Amino acid sequence: MTNKKQSGFSLALVSTVIIVIAVVGFVVLRMLDSGDASKQNLQQTSDKSGTQTSQQQDDPNVGYVVVSEWGVRFRPVDGLTGTIYFRPHSVTSDAYTFTTTELANKEANCGKDSRSIPIGLLTRSKDPNPADGGVIAVIDGYSYQYRAASAACSESETSSNLENSVASSVSESIESLEAAK
């Protein structure tokens, strides 16, 4: 009889060990699956953020100054940053003038509230051959012309040097005028 009790005890012990191993194995597998799911979630998250980044990088107008009202753009030359365009107060034609945030911050007369044309004037008209010439581009039936400012907007020598540099850079950049994408 003790022999049967011992074999019953051995069978119960072996069964318990097998159940414990199965439970531990199940828990370990669940943890590994959870880890893989976390990796997949991380990968999906990075894919999503990568997609957003690539969408931003895929914007064909990145790196250009875009005159959105007209649907045109130009690529600024190296060193030309913070370009601002606005309609000048003194001009009634379809035109925009330019400045930069740096120049506008140094010299109030070179900013958006100026009554003058700080750097230059970009105009457009439906006339394919304006009398005064100087067409730099024809885009969607409009002739675009650019003229440098006739007078300086800055009063100090330091601002004047910056103004000359900006004016030259804008003039050079405007030559790349094209339809915005």
Secondary structure in CASP SS format (residue, H / E / C, confidence):
PFRMAT SS
TARGET T0000
AUTHOR 0000-0000-0000
METHOD secondary structure of the structure
MODEL  1
M C 1.00
T H 1.00
N H 1.00
K H 1.00
K H 1.00
Q H 1.00
S H 1.00
G H 1.00
F H 1.00
S H 1.00
L H 1.00
A H 1.00
L H 1.00
V H 1.00
S H 1.00
T H 1.00
V H 1.00
I H 1.00
I H 1.00
V H 1.00
I H 1.00
A H 1.00
V H 1.00
V H 1.00
G H 1.00
F H 1.00
V H 1.00
V H 1.00
L H 1.00
R H 1.00
M H 1.00
L H 1.00
D H 1.00
S H 1.00
G H 1.00
D H 1.00
A H 1.00
S H 1.00
K H 1.00
Q H 1.00
N H 1.00
L H 1.00
Q H 1.00
Q H 1.00
T H 1.00
S H 1.00
D H 1.00
K H 1.00
S H 1.00
G H 1.00
T H 1.00
Q H 1.00
T H 1.00
S H 1.00
Q H 1.00
Q H 1.00
Q H 1.00
D H 1.00
D C 1.00
P C 1.00
N C 1.00
V C 1.00
G C 1.00
Y C 1.00
V E 1.00
V E 1.00
V E 1.00
S C 1.00
E C 1.00
W C 1.00
G C 1.00
V E 1.00
R E 1.00
F E 1.00
R C 1.00
P C 1.00
V C 1.00
D C 1.00
G C 1.00
L C 1.00
T C 1.00
G C 1.00
T E 1.00
I E 1.00
Y E 1.00
F E 1.00
R C 1.00
P C 1.00
H C 1.00
S C 1.00
V C 1.00
T C 1.00
S C 1.00
D C 1.00
A E 1.00
Y E 1.00
T E 1.00
F E 1.00
T E 1.00
T E 1.00
T H 1.00
E H 1.00
L H 1.00
A H 1.00
N H 1.00
K H 1.00
E C 1.00
A H 1.00
N H 1.00
C H 1.00
G C 1.00
K C 1.00
D C 1.00
S C 1.00
R C 1.00
S C 1.00
I C 1.00
P C 1.00
I C 1.00
G E 1.00
L E 1.00
L E 1.00
T E 1.00
R E 1.00
S E 1.00
K C 1.00
D C 1.00
P C 1.00
N C 1.00
P C 1.00
A C 1.00
D C 1.00
G C 1.00
G C 1.00
V E 1.00
I E 1.00
A E 1.00
V E 1.00
I E 1.00
D C 1.00
G C 1.00
Y E 1.00
S E 1.00
Y E 1.00
Q E 1.00
Y E 1.00
R E 1.00
A E 1.00
A C 1.00
S C 1.00
A C 1.00
A C 1.00
C C 1.00
S C 1.00
E C 1.00
S C 1.00
E H 1.00
T H 1.00
S H 1.00
S H 1.00
N H 1.00
L H 1.00
E H 1.00
N H 1.00
S H 1.00
V H 1.00
A H 1.00
S H 1.00
S H 1.00
V H 1.00
S H 1.00
E H 1.00
S H 1.00
I H 1.00
E C 1.00
S C 1.00
L C 1.00
E E 1.00
A E 1.00
A C 1.00
K C 1.00
END
